Amino acid sequence: MDAKNPDAMLRLASGVKISVFPPDVIETIYAAAQEHYAGLISSNEAIANSYASQKDFRDKNCLYHRAADYQYDTTMLTLRRKP
C-alpha cells in the first residue's frame, strides 16, 4: 500500500480533484463501523474472539505510534507545506 498508493494517486490526479474526508465524516464512518462490529460480536463468538485480539493489537499499536511517530509525521507534513 505505501509503495504503490503514491504513484496511483499521481496517476489519478491528472484530471481528478483529490481531497480528504472532513473530520465529521470520518467520525460518522467510525461510529457506524463500531455499531456494525458490536452487532457482529454479539451474534458470533468466533468473530468476538478475533475482534478482541485485533482490538488489543490495534490499541497497543496506536499507543506506540502516538509516541513514536505522530509528532514526527505531523511536523514533517507541516514543514513540507512551507514553500
Contacts in CASP RR format, 6 or more apart in sequence:
PFRMAT RR
TARGET T0000
AUTHOR 0000-0000-0000
METHOD contacts of the structure
MODEL  1
MDAKNPDAMLRLASGVKISVFPPDVIETIYAAAQEHYAGLISSNEAIANS
YASQKDFRDKNCLYHRAADYQYDTTMLTLRRKP
9 18 0 8 1.000
12 18 0 8 1.000
21 29 0 8 1.000
37 51 0 8 1.000
40 47 0 8 1.000
40 48 0 8 1.000
40 51 0 8 1.000
41 47 0 8 1.000
41 48 0 8 1.000
41 51 0 8 1.000
42 48 0 8 1.000
END
